[in-house]
Amino acid sequence: MIPMEDFFRNPEQTDLQLSPDGLHLAWLQPWQGHLNVHVRAVDGDSVTRITDATARDIMGWVWANDRRLVYVKDYGGDENYHAYAVDLDGGNSLDLTPFEAVQARLVDVLEDDDEHLLLAINRRDPRVHDVYRVNVDTGKLALVAENPGNITVWKTDNQGRVRAAVATDGVNRSLLYRETENDTFRTVETTNFRDTLKPLHFTFDDSLLYVASNLDRDKMAIYTYDPRTPKLLDLVFEHPEVDVSELHRSRHRRVITAATFLTDKRGFHFFDEEREQLQDRLEKELAGVEVVVASMSKDERRVLVRTYSDKTQGAYYYLNRDTDELAMLGEVSPWLDPAAMADMQPIQYTSRDGLTIHGYLTLPRGVEPRILPVVIHPHGGPSYRDPWGFDPEVQFLANRGYAVLQMNFRGSTGYGKDFWTRGFRQWGREIQDDVTDGVQWLVDQGIADPERIGIYGGSFGGYATLAGLTFTPELYACGVDYVGVSNIFTWMKAFPPYWEPLIAKVREMVGDPESDPDFIRSISPYFHADRIRVPLLVAQGANDPRVTKVESDQIVEALRNRGIEVEYMVKEDEGHGFASEENRFDFYGAMEKFLGRHLGGSVMPERPGPTTGPRDTGRYEAPATT
């Protein structure tokens, strides 16, 4: 067995990016147990750590220019991200958004402006984000676009001017446009939120937009669009099986290079011979793994490459196109041996009402795939889909002897409008039927032991776990709920203020507590907790703004009042999921033992170590004695 910690350790290095001039590399690397930004010259060995986060990982960063970076971090998982600027040597650190309870979002790094970037900040009104031009050296803010109260997306043209936006009243979505930043935004097209008209980029002459759209069609495709007419123009690319919403370009050469899409695996369609030749060259030399370009220098002569597969988090490589030399920079998690990992196999099965459900099955290595203990692993969202690739949770569970089934149930994105909208108002109902049908498929295949099936998920996957234990209690021997919704009434009531423009949409997709309380009660596991009869492990971040702690508190109390075994882990320094390495160790260690007791999988023997007192980062409550 592989130690649990090896699956959930912080990566040795991740999120590598080249500076615009291609002379420096920056990346995230652990320091004192948390991910911090490090920098070195491409042709040098000396590494400088330029951030000093000790309470929580740096959540993301960008190059502001060749000499300065901007990174974001929140506090305890509250998602109120502050933006900070810092020099390559770690000097001149500056909080660009020194405001309480304010969230910053990146709009544009302004590649042709070394002094500024654009941030959307909800300083004026916590419900909406205005766009500011921010000086990365002084922190001076200048308002560029004030949010009238309904804009959720801002788009810039190739000169960095804010000229397009997406507004919503919840159930209707409008594309806004203006010719110059001195003009007022006008509405050019309004659609129901089921119909997508998503601005991707301006054309290089800044006259038209590239958009991803499913107007008058099921699958999203890429078009050019004239916002003055307004009218969809040329079809750029479509795929017959899945949505297409990613379009890549070369700003340096002013050409569209490729569209990417996700069927069972990632696919490319190239428009540009030079980019296609680069991909072919990389895939030939780095055979056996998926290959993506992570970043390029501004002149595109220096290229940073990332590899990955279902059995490895991969490595980073540096390509100098002037010399045609490709060199490995380092592996993401070198302690994990791909040969010891399990295959993630794309699968599909048919739902009870005839839908094709796609997913992935990961089987433990070295055992016959017959009558195995199983973990059903529904994804979050539910407007999301599971992709193919390395998943540490899945590999950890397979290493402990479990077959792991992930399914992209109805309501998942990527498979077209019809498949997505079939999940509306189907929480705990037809969505859950798709999960149940996956369980039955595994049993019919002879893979699953019907007496040893557990279910585990986070966020909506946590809801699906509780719904599975509630509405189909005969299927499961246990469940693990990670920051999951238990009571839709209280979940919606606790939404953060900047979700206000989306509340009507959520009510349309899930159900309306005010107009249809009986329906909401019928699909909320909390109100049917008397049906749960198997052990449950619950994990929650105390500062979670998306699924607040009351969701876990309620279900735990309801079950303990009935004498059902519940283990409850709360981390006081976490939000929607555990970002801290030590907290991840606690959670997955508890999960390993919990599943081992109730499903019979392997459990790594505890290694002797120093005795320490309790930490103040959270609490763990063992099952109550009844």
N, C-alpha and C positions, 0 to 999 in steps of 0.2 A: 504494500500500500504506500501511497505517496502522502506525506504529511499534509494535513489540511491547510496549514499555513502557506505551503508552497503555491496553492491555487489562489490564495487571496492576499498574498503579500503585495505591497506596492511594487510596480514595475521598476526595473533597474533604470530605465529611461523611457520616456514616452512623449508624445506631442512635440517631436522635433520639427523645427522650421528654420529655413534659411533666411538670413537678413536680405533686404532688397538688393544690396550690392553683391550678395553671394559670398561674402568674406567671413561671416560669422554664423555659428549655429547656436540656437537656444533650445532648451528642452526642460521638461519636468523630471526631477530626480529626487529620491527621498533624502531628507535631512532631518534628524531628530524625529523620525517616524512619520514625517509629513512631506508631501510633494512640494518642492520649491523649484523656482526657475534658476537654471544654470546656463552659462554662456562660455563658449571658447571660440577662438579663431579656427577656421576650417583647416588651415595648415599648421596649427599649433596644438600643443598638448596641455597647456595651462588652463584649468577650469576655474571660473569665478561663479560663486553662488551669489545671486543678486536679490533674493528675497529671504525672509527669515520667519516664515510662518511656522509656529510651533503648536498651535491649537487646532488648526484645520488646514487641509490641503489648499494650495492655490488651484482654483477651479478652471482657469483658462487664461490665455495671454495672446498678444499679437505684437508684431513689430510695428511701432509707430513710424520709425525711420531707421536709418543705418546705425544710429547711435543710442536709440532710446526704445524701451519696450513699455507696454501697458498691460497690466494683469488685473484680474478681478478675484475677490474673495468675499465670502459672507461670514456671518458669525453664528456658529452653532447650528447651521443648516436652515436659517430663517429666509434664505434666498434674497435678502436685501443686499445685492452685490455692490460693493464699492469698487471704483476703478482707480488704480494707482499707476503712476509713471515712474520709471527708474532708468538710470544710465546703464551702459554695458558693464561698467565697473562696480555697479551697485550703489553709486552715489546719486545725490539729488533726488531722493525718493519723495514723491508728492502724492497725496490723496487728492485726486481730481474731483471727487464727489463727497466732500466732508459734511454730509448731512445725515440726520437721524432718520431711520426707517424709510430710506429712499433706495430705490433699485435703479442701477444703470445697465443699459443694454447697448451693445455696439451696433451702430448703423453703418459706418463706412470708415475705413482706416485712412482714406484720402491719400492714395499712393503717390500723387503728384504734389502733395503739400506736406513738407517735413515738419511743420510746426503744429498742425492741428489734426484732430480726428472728430468724427461726429458720434455723439452719444445721445440716446433717448433716456430721459430721466423723469421720474414721476415726483419731482420736487414741489411743483406748484399745486398739483392735485394728485393724491395717492392713487387715484383710479386710472389715470392716463399718463402717458409718457410724451413729453415735448422733446424736440430735437435741438441740441445745442452744438455749436462749434466750440471745441475745447482746445485750448492751447496746452500742449503736452509739457511745456517747460515752465509755464507760470500758473496753470490751472484756471486761467481766465475763461469765463463762459460767455458765449454770445448766442442768444436765441435765434434759431434758424426757421423753425416751424412750430407754431403753437397748436397743440392738439385740441380740436373743438369738442372733444369728449367721446369720440367714437372710432378714432384711428388706432389700429392694432399693428400695422406694418407700414414702414417707410422705405421708399426706394430712391436711390440716387442715380443720376446719369453718369456718363464717363468722365465728366468734369467734377464730380462730387456734389452736384446740385440736387437738392431734394425736390423731385419733380413728379413723383408718383407715390400713391399711398393706397392702403386698403382700409376701408371703414366698415363697421358693422353695427346694426341695431340688435344683434343677437342672432336673428334668423335670416336676415338679408345682408348681403355683402356687396359693397360698392367699390369699384375702382375709381380713384380720384387722380386727376392729372392737372398740371399747369405747365405753361410754356417756359416761364422763367420763375425764379424765386421771388420776384416782385409781384407776380400774379397771384390771384386767389385760386385755390384748388376748386375744380368743378367736378361734378359726378359725370363720368362718361358711360358707365354701365353698372346696372344693379342686378344681382342674381340672388336666388335663394342659396343658402350656404351649402346645399347639396351639390350645386353647380360651381365649378372652380374656374376662375380666371386669375391665375397667379402670375404676377409680374416677376420675371427672372432677371433680365438685363435689358438695358437700352441697346439698340443697334449702335454700331460704332460712330455713326453720324448723329446720334442722339435724336433721330426723328421718329423712330418706331420702337416698339417693345418686342422682346421675345417673351412669350407667356406659355405656361402649362395650363391646358384647358380641357374640360370634359363637357363643354357646352354642346348640346345636341349629339352627344355620344356617350358611351359608357366608360371607356378607358381614357385616362388623361393622355394628351399628346402635346408636342411642342409646335407652336405656330409663331409667325410674326403677326403683330397686331398694331393697327393704327388707332391711337387714342383720340384722334381728331374726328374720325368718321362717325362713330367708332365701329371697327370691323375687324374680324379675324381675316388675315390675308393668307400667306402661304403655309401649308403644312410642312414643317421641318422634319419631324420624325414621329412615328407612332410604332407601337408594338402590339401585336394581336392578342397577347395573353395578359399583359400587366400594364399598369400606369407608367408613364414616363414623365418625370418632372425635374430632371437634372440635365442642364446644358452647360458645357464647359467651353472656355474660350481662351485665346491668347490675346491679351491686351497689347503685348509688344508687337505682334505681327498683325493685329486687328483682324483675326479670323475666328470663326467658330470651329472648335476642334472635335468635339465628341458629345454624344448623349450617352448617359448611362442609365441602366434599369436593373431591376432585381426580379428574376424568375426564381428558380431554386437557388441560383448563385448570381453574382454580379455579372452584368454583360455590358459591352461597349458597342456603340455604332459610331464609326469615325467619319468625319467630313473632311479631315485635313490629313494629307499624305504624310507630312512631317511628323505629326503626333502619332499617327498609326505606326510609322516606322520605328519611332522611339519605343512604343509599347511592344512591338514585335522583338526588338533588340533586347529589351529587359526580360521579357518572358522566356526568350531562348536561353539567356544566361542564368536566370533565376527559376529554373524549371521546378515543377512540383508544388508551387505555392501560387497564391493569387498575388498580383503585383499592381500597386497603385502609385501614382506620382503624388507625393505629399506636399511638395512645394517646389518652386523654381525661383532663381534670382530674377530680377526685373528684366534682364537681357536674355533670360532663358538658356544661358550657357551652362549653368550649374543647376543640378537637379537632385532633389532629395526623394528617395524612393522608399516605400514601405511594403513589406511582404506580410502575408498572413495565410492561415488555412483553418480548417476545423480543428486541427491538432496542435497549432502553435499560434502564439501572439506575434510571432514573426520577428523581423529585424529591420533596421534602417540601413540604407546604402546611400553613398554619395557618388554621383556621376559628374565628371568633368567632361563636357561635350567637346571641349577644345582638344583634349588629349584622348578622349574616348576611354578613360579609365574609370572603372566601377569598383568602389571599395566599401567593404562593410564598416559601418560605424559602431554597431553593437546590436545585440538582441534585446528585446523588450523584457522577457522573463527567461533568462538562459538556464535557470535551474530546472525548468520543465522539459522533459525529454519527449519530443513528438512521437517517438516510437512507443511510448508508454500510454499515449492518449487513445481515446476511442473514436471511431468513425461516426460522424454526424450524417445520417443518411436521409436525403429528401424522400418523403412518402406522401401518399394521398389516400383518402378514404371518402366514402359517400355518406352524407348525413341522412337522417331518416326521411327528410323531405326532398332528397335528390341532389343536394349541392355537393360539389367537389370541394373537400377541405384539404388544403395543403399543409404540410408540416415537416417536422424532422424527428427521426427516431435515433437515439444514441444507445447502443447496447454495450454492456460491459465486455471487456476483452477477455478472451481465454475461457469463456464458459458457453455452453450450448444455449442458444436463445429460446429456452423452453421453460415455462412455469417460473418466471423470474419475479422477484419483488420489483415494483414499478413506482416511479414518481411521475405523476401527471403535472406538467409545468406550464399553465396558461400564462400568457404574457400580459403586461400592463397596457394601459391605454383607456379603453380598448381600441382607439383609433391609432393603431400601430401594427406592425407585423414583425414576427421573428425572422431574422435573416440567417443565412448559413455563415458559419465562421466560428472562431474560438469563443467558447462560453465557459468561464471558469466554474460556474455553478453546475452546469451540465457535466463537465469533465470530472468534477469532484464527486458527484453522485454516481456516475458510471464507475469511477474508481472504487467506490464502496459497494459495487455489485448491483446497482439499480439500473434497470432500463428506464430511460427518460423520454417521455413523449411531449413534444411541443407542437401545438396546433394553431394555425391561423384561422380561427373561427370567424363566422360572419360578423361584420362590424370591424374586422381588420382592414387596414388600408393597403393599397397597392394592387388590388385585384379588380378595380373598377368601381363605379358608382353604385351599381345594383348590389354587389356583394357587401359593400360598406353600409349602405342604408338598410339592408336587411337586418342589421344589428340594432337599429334604432328601436327603443322601447322593448328591447329583448334581453336586458340584464336579468339574469336568473331564469330566463325562459329559453328561447331558441338558441341564444349564445351558449347557455349552459347545456342545452341538448347536444350541441356540436362537441363540447368537451366530453359529455357522457358517451356520445357515439364513438369518440376516439378511444375511450376506455374499452368499450365493447369490441371495437376492432382489434385491439391488442389481445383481448381474451380469445376472440374467435381465431386469431392467428396462432394461438397457443403460446404466445410470448409471455403473457401476464399470468401470474398466480392470482386468481380472483380474491384470495384471502389476504393478499399482501400488496394492496394498492394504496398509496398515499397521494396527496395532492398538495402542491406548494406553489405559491405565487406572491408577487409584490404589487402593491397599488391596486389596479383593477384585477390583477392576478390574485391579490389577497382577497378581494371581494369574491372572485370566482371560487377560491378555496372555501370560503365560508358558505357560499351558495351551494357548492357541491356537497359539503357536509350537512347542510340544512335540507336541501330539496331532493338529494339522492343519497341519504345516509347509508343505504345498504351497500354502496359501491366502495367505500373507503374505510381503511383501517386507522387512519390518522390524517391530520392536516397541519400545515405550517402557513400561517398568515403573517405576511411581512408588509406593514404599513397599509393594510387593506381597509376598505370601506365596509362598515357593518350596518349603518343606519343612514339611508339616503337623505332623510330629513335633516339630520344634524350635519352631515357632510356638506350639503349645499348651503346651509345657513352660515358655515364657517369659512366660505371662500374669501381669499384675500381681496382687498379693494380693487386691485388692478385686473381682477377677473370679471368685474361688473359688466363690461361690454359683452362678455361671453355667456352670461347666465341664461339668457333666453335660448341660446343654442343648446346648452347643456340640458335644459328642461325639455327641449324638443327631442333630443337624442335619448335621454334617459327616462323622463317623465316629470310631471309638474306636481310638486308637493302641495301646492295651493289648490289647483283645480281638480286634482285626482289623488287625494291622499290615500284612498283605499288601495289604489294600484301601487303607490310607492311603498305602503306598508307590506303589500303582498310580495314585493321583490327585495325587501330589506331583511337580511339574515337575522338581525337583532330581534325582530319581532317573532321569529320562528325558532329561536334558540332551543326551545324545548325538543326539537327534532334531532339536535346534535347528540350523538351518543358515543363518539370516539374521542380519544385524546387530541388536544390541540396545543400547538406552540405559537405564541403571538410575539412579534417584535415590533417596536415602535420608537420613532424619534420624538422626543418631547417638544421640539421646535418646528415640527412639520407644518408648513403653511398650506399644503395641498390636501392632506388627509390628517386632520388634527388628532391629538392623542385621545380625545373623547371617543373616537371610533373604536379604538382598541379597548379602552377602559370599559365601555359598555358591554362588549361581547364577553370579555373576561369575567366581569361581575355576574352577568346573566348565567354563564355556565357554572361558575363556582357556586352560585346559589343553588344549583341543581346537583352539585357533587360531581360534575364532570371534570376530569383531569385537565388542567390548563397550566402551562408554563408561560410566564410573562416576562419579557425582557424590555426594559425601557432605558434608552440612552439619553441623558439630559443634554448632551452636546451634539445631538444629531437632528436632522430634518427628515426629508422624504427619501429614506435610504441611508445606510451607514457609510459615510465617507472615510471615517477614521479606520486605519488598519487594525488597531487593537480592538475596536468595536466589531469589526468584521470577524476577527478571530473568535470573539466571544459568541457571536451569533451562529456562525457556521459550526463551531465546536458544539454548541448546544443542539443544533439541528442534527449533527452527526449522531450524537447519543440518542436523541429523541427518535429518529428514524430507525436506528439500530434496535431500540427496544420494541418498537411497534411494527416494523416491517422485516426485521431480521437481517439487514445489511451489515457489512463489516464496520467495525469501529476501531480506530487506531488506539492502541494502548497508551495510556497517559505516561508521559515521560517525567521522571522526577525532576523537580526544580526547586528554586528557593521559594519559601513561603512568604507571601506578601499580604499586606492588609487590603481591605476593600478600597477600590478606586471610587472617586466621587463623580465619575462620568455617567453613572446610570445605576440601575438596579436590576436584579434578576430574582424573580419569585418562582420558586419550585412549586410543584403541584400542591394545592391545599389538602390538608388531611381531613377526611370526612368519616 
